[in-house]
Amino acid sequence: MKNKDIYNIPILIFLPIILFFVSFLLGRYPISPVEVIMTILSPIFPELAISPTVTSIVFDIRLPRIIAAMVIGASLSIAGAAFQGIFKNPLVSPDLLGVSNGAGFGASIAILASFSNIIIQILAFIFGIISVFTTYSISKSYKGGGILVLVLSGVAISAFFYALISGAKFIADPYDKLPQITYWLMGSLSSVTLDKLIMILIPIAIGLIILLSLRWRLNIIAMGDEEAQSLGVNPEKFRLLIIIASTLVTSAAVSISGIINWIGLVVPHIARILVGPDNKILIPASLSLGASFLLLIDNISRTIISIEIPLGILTAIIGVPIFLYLLRKGYSQWS
């Protein structure tokens, strides 16, 4: 790591911490910093006199949403960085293998069937995994296909599930179910609760632990399959493990938030500019920046105008210019 990259590490440490606290102050109901601190400490010090309204806003509304934004942003970003590493392509994102559209179809079916929010979340998670499993199974049926066939299979399966989503929207009640499906697909954290959040923490924790513990091997994979094998790393098995871990975190994240694009593509590029291409540092940096980025987007979503803007709209509006700017700079930070 270069000296200039070391100076960026404090930013990666303190940025999510600062945004975490500031996010409690933002919203329709104004809360002062002192009230936030006292409310957070009230479970430890019951003698603190806190308004029930403030307590409810902090613990029941803003805390679950803040944690969800940080967890989902971190998950999508670290999955994107890992995919860009194993596929050796800076244009790869976490939904490359169809996980987002698979999850979207699962949620659409659940909404059409009038299932509860928990069932919608579960079906979205399951179909996200099914889509990636289908993609990988198809790619393995072609001998010697390698990464190219895997990517093309992902494009095909993603398009297939997108067609199924379109079919679900076509038969949905235009006054009831169709708006629900459309809004879910645009991404939002407005309905996040602690119960929903707890359901995704286990698969996300498993996936993140795997990705963080194996991040140094991504540098070996970047050297090429022959070099990796000479160093004792089986590239095919390693890619499968990374795909499984990335699918777990992405599918779990999408199941609670809906489809949120661009984070897994743009944030790893920003992290690469700050800390360089070494995946031992890049993966944790992507985690930190992803958590901060989506939390910032969610704060804008719920405060900029009187109605809440879907997250997918804002991530595209903000992410596309950033990505084009990075393209203009070129890929000097990739290698």
C-alpha positions, 0 to 999 in steps of 0.5 A: 500500500502506498503512503497516500493510501494509508492516509485514507484509512481513517476516513474509512473508519470514521465515515460510517461512524459519523454518518451512523450518528448523524442519521438519527438527527434527520427526519420529519420529527427533529431530534437533538444530538443530546436526545439521541445520546440519552435515548441510546443510553437509556436501556443502560441508565433507566433513570434518564428521562426520555420522551416515549415518542423520541424513544419510539422514533429512535429504536423502532423507526430510525435504528432498524433503518440505519442498520439495514442501510449500512448492512445492505450497502456493505453487503452489495459493495463487498460482493461487487468487489469480490466478483470484480476480483474473481472475474478480473473485470471492473464492470462486474456487479453482484447481480451478474449471475441473476440474483437480483432478478431472481429475488425480484421474481420471488417477491413478485409471486409473493405479492401476487399471492397476498403473502405477508411481508416476511414471506415476501422476504423469504421467497425473494431470498430463496429465488435469488439463490435459485437463480444463481444455482441455475446459472452455475449448473448451466455453465457447468453443463458445457465442458471447457466453457469457463468464466465466459460461459458462466457470465453468459449463463448469468445474462440469460438467466437474469433476462429469463427472470426479468421476463417472469417479473414482467409477466407477473406485473402484466397479470397483477391488479393495476390498482393494488398488486402492480403498484406494490410490485413496482415499488418493491422492485425500485428498492426501499427501506421504509418497511424495515423492522428489527424482525426483518433485519434479524432474518437476514443477519445470519446469511449475511454474516456467513457470507461476509466472514467468508469474503473477508477471510479469503480476500487475500486469495483474490490477489492470487486469482488475479494472477491467472489460473496457472499461477494460482494452481502453482501456489496451491489454490484451486481457482475453480473451487475458490470461485465457487466459494466466492460465488456462494458467499456473494450470493448469500449476502446479495440475496439476503440484502435484496430480499429486504430492500428490493433491487438496488443497483449501482452500489456493487459496481461503483463503490468498489471503484471508489475504494480502489482509488482510495486504497489501491487494488490490493484486495486485502485492503480493498474488500474492507474498504468497499465494506466501509464505503458501501455502508456509508454510501447507502446510508447517505442515499437513504438519508437523502431519500427520506428527507429531500422532499415530502415523499420518500424517493425509492432508493433504486432511483437515487442510486442510479441518478447519483451512481451513473455520473460517478461511474462515468467520471471514473470511466473518464479517469480510466482504469489506472487504479485497476492494476 
